[in-house]
Amino acid sequence: MIRVGFGYDAHRLVRERRLVLGGEEIQWHLGLHGHSDADVLIHAIIDAILGALGKGDIGQHFPDSDERYKDADSLFLLEKVARLMSEEGYKLNNLDASIVAEAPRLAKHLPNMRANLAKALQAEKSRVNLKATTTEGMGFCGREEGIAAYAVVTIEKV
């Protein structure tokens, strides 16, 4: 059996926060605001996996009202969701994700992000695809007010 999940996340860009995407710290003058490290890419992937499993969303599993997740490393959270997926008898078949950001340019960071995600998901890198795009100045991402990410996963019964 193959199941499909979709995830989306967005966070505001702010000063005096580090920018973490796909578990990769990116040197830039702004970072993402959030309870955890605010890694929108991983949060979208977590929601996609939880959706495919029929297990709710990231807020139900890692609520921002829980101090255990204050400044949490999202790769650690993804590893927990990957274990849940395995416990439910599934494995990742395919992940396709897009980051939407006017700046900074992310192309050179995508290989490291891909490796981080594949490792956390215990999957071959060939099953993980990442893309980065801009909105050509339109919307909150285009005005550099925030960064968003979309993710689609297929999981299959082991």
C-alpha positions in Angstrom: 0.0 0.0 0.0 1.3 3.5 -0.9 0.0 6.6 0.9 0.5 10.2 0.1 1.0 13.2 2.4 1.3 17.0 1.8 2.9 19.5 4.1 3.2 23.3 4.2 4.9 25.7 6.6 5.9 29.3 6.8 7.7 31.5 9.3 8.5 35.1 9.6 12.0 36.4 9.1 13.4 38.3 12.1 16.7 39.7 13.3 18.8 38.0 15.9 17.8 34.4 15.0 19.8 31.9 13.0 18.5 30.7 9.7 18.2 26.9 9.6 16.7 25.1 6.6 16.9 21.3 6.0 19.0 21.1 9.1 21.6 23.3 7.5 22.6 26.6 9.2 22.8 29.3 6.6 24.8 32.5 7.2 22.4 35.4 6.7 21.4 38.5 8.5 17.9 37.2 9.3 16.5 34.0 10.7 13.1 32.4 11.1 11.0 33.1 14.1 9.4 30.1 15.9 9.3 28.1 19.1 11.8 25.5 17.8 14.6 26.3 15.3 11.7 27.2 12.9 13.1 25.1 10.1 10.1 25.5 7.7 11.4 22.8 5.3 11.6 20.1 7.9 8.3 21.2 9.4 6.6 20.9 6.0 8.1 17.4 5.6 7.0 16.3 9.1 3.4 17.4 8.3 3.5 15.5 5.0 4.7 12.3 6.7 2.1 12.7 9.5 -0.6 13.3 6.9 0.4 10.2 5.0 0.2 8.2 8.3 -3.1 9.8 9.2 -1.5 11.0 12.5 -2.5 14.7 12.6 0.1 17.5 12.3 3.3 18.8 13.8 1.5 20.9 16.4 -0.2 17.9 17.9 3.0 16.0 18.3 5.4 18.8 19.2 3.2 21.7 20.5 4.7 25.2 20.9 3.2 25.2 24.4 5.6 22.5 25.5 8.9 23.9 26.7 10.7 20.6 25.7 10.5 21.8 22.1 11.8 25.4 22.8 14.6 26.0 20.3 14.4 22.2 19.4 16.5 20.9 16.5 14.0 20.1 13.8 16.2 17.3 12.5 15.7 15.6 15.8 11.9 16.0 15.5 12.1 14.5 12.0 14.0 11.5 13.3 11.2 11.0 15.8 8.6 11.1 13.1 10.7 8.7 11.0 10.7 6.3 13.9 6.9 6.6 14.2 6.6 5.9 10.4 8.7 2.8 10.9 6.7 1.7 14.0 3.6 2.0 11.9 5.1 -0.3 9.3 5.9 2.2 6.6 9.1 3.5 4.9 9.7 6.6 2.8 9.1 5.9 -0.9 9.7 9.5 -2.1 10.0 13.1 -0.8 9.7 16.1 -3.1 9.9 19.5 -1.4 10.2 23.2 -2.4 11.5 26.1 -0.4 10.1 29.5 -1.3 12.5 32.4 -0.5 13.5 35.5 -2.3 16.8 35.5 -0.4 19.2 34.1 0.5 20.1 32.1 -2.6 19.8 28.4 -1.5 21.1 26.4 -4.5 24.5 25.7 -3.0 23.0 24.5 0.3 20.6 22.0 -1.3 23.0 19.0 -1.5 23.8 19.3 2.3 20.1 19.7 3.1 19.3 16.6 1.0 21.9 14.6 2.8 20.7 15.7 6.2 17.1 14.8 5.3 18.0 11.4 3.8 20.0 10.5 6.9 17.2 11.6 9.3 14.6 9.6 7.3 16.9 6.6 6.9 16.4 6.8 3.2 18.6 6.7 0.1 19.4 10.2 -1.2 17.8 9.3 -4.5 14.4 9.2 -2.7 14.8 12.9 -1.6 14.4 15.8 -4.0 14.7 19.5 -3.0 14.1 22.6 -4.9 14.3 26.4 -4.1 12.4 29.1 -5.8 11.5 32.7 -5.5 8.2 34.5 -6.0 9.8 37.3 -8.1 9.1 39.9 -5.5 5.4 39.0 -4.9 3.8 38.2 -1.5 5.4 37.8 1.9 8.2 35.6 0.6 8.9 38.1 -2.2 9.1 41.0 0.2 11.5 39.0 2.4 9.1 38.9 5.3 9.2 35.2 5.6 10.1 31.8 4.0 7.7 29.0 3.2 8.1 25.4 2.2 5.9 22.7 0.6 6.5 19.0 0.8 4.9 15.9 -0.7 5.7 12.4 0.4 4.8 8.9 -0.6 5.2 6.2 1.9 4.8 2.5 1.4 4.0 -0.4 3.7 7.1 -2.5 4.5 
